[in-house]
Structures are given as C-alpha cells and as structure tokens.
Amino acid sequence: MPDLLKDFWSKLGFSSCTVAFLLCGMSIQMAQADEKPTTLAIKDTSKSAEHGVGVKTGSFIMAPIPIQSPSIGTGLALVGSYLFKFDKKSDESYIGAAGFGTDNGSKGYGLIGSFSWNENQWKVSAMAGNVDVVYDFYIPNSGGRTVSLEQNGKLLNLEGSYGVTEHFHLGLDLRYLETTVQFSSLISTPGKDRFLEIISFGPTLNWDYRDDAIYPTSGFNVGIDSLHSIVLNGADREYHKTVLKYDNYFSIFERSVIATRFAACQASDSTPFFELCSIGGTDNFRGFPFGELLDQNLLSGQIEFRGRMGKRFGYVAFAGIGGVASDFGALNSDTISSAGGVGLRYRLSKKTPLDFAFDVAVNSNGETTSYITIGQRF
C-alpha cells in the first residue's frame, strides 16, 4: 500500500499539527523520508507484480490500521486502494480512499490518486478530503498550560514532478485549504486563525539514492518543499514555509541498520499557528505532542538503530535532539530539547519489509509517550 494517508493528511494544512503526526502512524507507507508515494508495500498480493503492466492488471488492497497518538488518542484507520503499473520501471500508480476515527472524537476521510509513468520521469498526484481533529493546544508562555481545540480542514491538492535524472525530481505543489478552529475557551494568540481560506503553491525537490523505499539499508534521500501561501479571506496576509529533510542510511553487522534524519524548517511572519515549524509534526520526532514545541524556525537531528530477530521480529533504539525559536540565532541550550526510546517491530509481509511498529519515548521533561505506526519513522 502506498503512503496514502501520510501524503494526504500532511497536505491538509495541519503539517505542523497533530494530524500529520497521527497519520504517520496510520499510513501504510512507502517512503517515510520523502513523504511521496512510491512503490507497492504488499507486493506479494499484487496481480500486477505477476502478470505485467496496465490498469486492468492491478489489484485492490484494503487494510485496517490501529492508531495510538499522544495528542488525539486511540482509534482505527481503514485504507483501500487499487494499484497498478503503467510500465515495469515506474512506481506503482494507485487510486484510493481512507478514513479514520479515534476515541476523543477526531475523524477524517479522503480520496487520493497518484500516477507514475515513462519510467518514473513523470509523477502526478491529486487529493481531496476532510479532517476534524480534537487536541490540546499549548498556550505560548504559559508554563505548559493547554486549551482544548477542535480543528476542521477541507483540502484540494495537486502535485506534479518531472525526473530530470533517475534520482533527481523537480515538482510543483498546488493547494487549496479551508480550515476552521474552535476553542473550548477564548484565548487571544491564534484568534486570527479561527477561519482561513488559503491557496498555496511552490516548488518541490527530491534527491533519492536509497536502495529501497520501504526499508532502506544504504543511501540517502534529500527533500525540499517550499510553499508560498495567500490567505484569501485575510487583509493582504501572505506567508511562506520551507522544510528540508536529509535522511541517511548505512548497514552495520549483517542485519542491522543505522538511520539518521536532519530536519530544518523556516516559516515567515503571519504563518498560522497550525503551520508553524513543530518538533514532532514537521520532522516525525518522537517524544513531544503537537504544539509543545513550535515556532517559526526549527532544527532537529535523529538517529535510530534498527535490528532484526528472525524473519518477523525486529527492534529499534532511537534518540533525537532539536529545538524551535523565533529565528535560528535564538536556538540555544534553553530552546533545545531531546528524547529517546525503544521500539518493537513485526513484519507484516514475508516478501516486503513493511513493519508494524510500537515505540515508547521519554523526553527531556520526563514525559513518556507511546506510538503505534505502520512502517519506519523515516
């Protein structure tokens, strides 16, 4: 299954908030590092893998996915997709639908299509849908106080890319977002963000030299996304946001891998609070819920040791450090936080390295969080 929900919900404008963080765990993903749909995750069930290419040779896959998020609780997602290949050397194309619900009242649904052809030289994806999430918003400069928040988002998104070389793609991202925020009590900080209509556009760049999109053991991946946004119902309000992610992988011993991620983010003045750079939301950092650490600028680094125990079971140990501030020069020991933890993995397919993951993280504040996901964090 492609990275259906991860790619969809991250485009909803909640890329810095708990929805994107949650849906890391909901997605049956292909390339957590570049967050773009790539190849089929359950290849041993696909007719197209056995009988050639073409729309009619594809297969339908449906999967229930458990959710455990430190921000919105426990629930279930259901993902269904029809997958096929236009040619043997191109990534899987697909048309799919997804929905989820959790025990705190959060829910959502969406449709997505992604198409790759001419040996991956061209890639186009489109998506539309709605999410309604409930989470705790951390009030700035309040000593950790929170207020309950409900946020609804409706999205239309179109993205296309062209392969300049086999490993380098240039693209363009277009997005329309309508979002409404309701608070359980009145707070002034994000009041201007209560209802927004936003149109966004900007370039995407991706260098992918990994040996595998699902479970890389060597190589690297670099992704850059830069969006300029115009608030249609605001008085001359515009903002931009740029995110850089660099992932690197190398094998040690026979069945062990070291994976690292460096992330940087910059958001301009007038950026809505839910699109600010966020530890955990922007970079898939484990240990902090959305809003606890967010601002206009972010730097973070993560490292994970991945090992295997037999054909089905695996384990990880991970650690990370990062911080957010109003500008990069303000990042110092007072604005830097850290977290680390361990996790277990269970391989879902005998032929494809896709794992069910359970992680526990402890942050520098002594707080413990747990996560249930499908696939690796990066």
Secondary structure, 3 states (H helix, E strand, C coil): CCCHHHHHHHCCCCCCCHHHHHHHHHCCCCCCCCCCCCCCCCHHHCCHHHHCCCHHHCEEEEEEEEEEECCCEEEEEEEEEEEECCCCCCCCEEEEEEEEEECCCCEEEEEEEEEEECCCCEEEEEEEEEEEEEEEEECCCCCCCEEEEEEEEEEEEEEEEEECCCCEEEEEEEEEEEEEEEECCCCCCCHHHCEEEEEEEEEEEEEECCCCCCCCCCEEEEEEEEEEEEECCCCCCEEEEEEEEEEEEEEECCCEEEEEEEEEEEECCCCCHHHCEECCCCCCCCCCCCCCCEECEEEEEEEEEEEEECCCEEEEEEEEEEEEECCHHHCCCCCEEEEEEEEEEEECCCCCCCEEEEEEEEECCCCEEEEEEECCCC
